[in-house]
Amino acid sequence: MSYAETLIPPQPAPRKVAKPITGARLAGYILVAIWALFAALLVYTVVNGWDPEKFTRYGPRYLHGLGITLSLVAISVVCGALLSLPLAMARLSSSRVLNWLAYGYIYFFRGTPLLAQLFLVYYGLGIFRPQLEAVGIWWFFRDAWYCGLFAMTINTAAYQAEILRGAIQSVPHGQREAAAALGIHKFIAFRKIILPQALIVALRPYGNEIILLIKGSAVVAIITVLDLMGETRYAFSRTFDYQTYLWAAIFYLSIVEALRHLWAWIERRLTRHLKR
């Protein structure tokens, strides 16, 4: 048996080796400097061109448009989530008919622009006005706000269905086998075991989808909905000041940043048991 007779004296920390300046690092520094310069010019433009009269006149309209945008996005996300669950189940179904019907729906609405879908709803369904009046739902499709809501809902439902399908498939099959071995009914196992794990996996893609929908919601201004972009177009048509669009961009950026931080907090909160 051996034992130490003397202790090793403390050694100084190793010298920090400076990282070499590579081409990629230099390009990164240049890009950061350009973006910083661009941000400074943007702030200077906003401050230098500040007009209190325009702010007083059009500020309430911007807030009204912001409320319309948030309500459209919130309702369409919730309705799309409700619609995405049966679509995802149909995609996972062993029935070829259900699988292909859901696949066709998702393929069409993910493969075509939201603007084209909005035009098909707002302008195209007018062809079927007598039939829609006969069933009593023409009041819904004659209103631009409802048409925008409907188009955004069916669009985001397709994306959310694929997100949910992928998340459910990512849950290990052993979870289902363990539930079956314990005698848990398939529906209860799905609702209490599979789905909660799948939603954690799908949390970040859901956040990305909501952010994309917020930015995509600006297209409803084309069909006369006075959302944030609609009010911006109104303000520009009266002032011909390009800063009206700059303020709209700042509003959209603020919404996205607030949602990003909120989603990061929710993710940290729900996955705190996974931290090591």
Buried (B, 14 or more C-beta within 10 A) or exposed (E): EEEEEEEEEEEEEEEEEEEEEEEEEEEEEEEEEEEEEEEEEEEEEEEEEEEEEBEEEBEEBBEBBBEBBBEBBEEBBEBBBEBBBBBBBBBBBEEEEBBEBBEEBBEEBEEEEBBEBBBEBBEEBEEEEEEBEEEEEBEBBBBBBBBBBBBBBBBBBBBBBBBBBBBBEEBEEEBBEEBEEEEBEEEEBBEEBBBEBBBBBBBEBBBEBBBBBBEBBBBBBBBEBBBBBBBBBBBBEEBEBEBBBBBBEEBBEEBBEEBBEEBEEEBEEEEEEEEE
